[in-house]
Amino acid sequence: MPYYLFIWDDDNEGHIAEHGVTMDEFEEVVCDPDSTGESRATGRPIAFGYTSTGKYLACVYDFLDESTIYPITAYEVNG
């Protein structure tokens, strides 16, 4: 499992909270994803995976460098 430094601020923390996702859940999925790709909407990296509580999340982020991540958004994927 890779190690990343996540840069959280009021904006991105509040944004994912509006979608019912916690910072811990976001970090859990990004550090141990089931799959990764590129967001169709923004072209940013996206990670998909299950949290320890069973939520299946999509997590979108930017790499600031090879080990630093700025979270953009996250949401639960249904279906």
ZAMARGU-4260 file (C-alpha; in steps of 0.2 Angstrom, whole numbers, plus 5000, padded with zeros to 4 digits):
<rodrens>
0) 5000/5000/5000 | 5007/5017/4995 | 5010/5031/5007 | 5003/5048/5002 | 5002/5065/5011
5) 4984/5071/5009 | 4982/5090/5009 | 4965/5094/5018 | 4957/5111/5019 | 4940/5118/5024
10) 4934/5118/5006 | 4939/5100/5001 | 4934/5093/5018 | 4917/5101/5017 | 4914/5096/4999
15) 4916/5078/5002 | 4906/5079/5019 | 4892/5086/5008 | 4892/5069/4999 | 4893/5059/5015
20) 4911/5054/5014 | 4924/5057/5028 | 4942/5061/5026 | 4947/5044/5033 | 4936/5035/5020
25) 4943/5045/5006 | 4961/5041/5011 | 4957/5023/5014 | 4950/5021/4996 | 4964/5031/4988
30) 4978/5021/4997 | 4970/5004/4993 | 4959/5006/4978 | 4950/4991/4969 | 4953/5001/4953
35) 4959/5018/4946 | 4957/5028/4931 | 4954/5045/4924 | 4938/5055/4928 | 4927/5057/4913
40) 4921/5074/4919 | 4938/5082/4923 | 4952/5071/4917 | 4959/5070/4935 | 4964/5053/4943
45) 4950/5044/4951 | 4950/5029/4963 | 4936/5017/4966 | 4935/5005/4981 | 4926/4999/4997
50) 4928/5007/5014 | 4929/4996/5029 | 4911/5000/5032 | 4906/4994/5015 | 4903/5010/5006
55) 4909/5009/4987 | 4917/5026/4984 | 4923/5036/4969 | 4937/5048/4975 | 4944/5061/4963
60) 4960/5070/4967 | 4975/5079/4960 | 4993/5074/4962 | 5004/5089/4968 | 5019/5078/4967
65) 5022/5060/4967 | 5017/5057/4985 | 5006/5072/4989 | 4987/5072/4985 | 4974/5086/4985
70) 4957/5078/4987 | 4944/5086/4975 | 4928/5076/4978 | 4921/5059/4983 | 4904/5051/4982
75) 4896/5034/4985 | 4893/5024/4969 | 4877/5015/4968 | 4874/4999/4957
</rodrens>
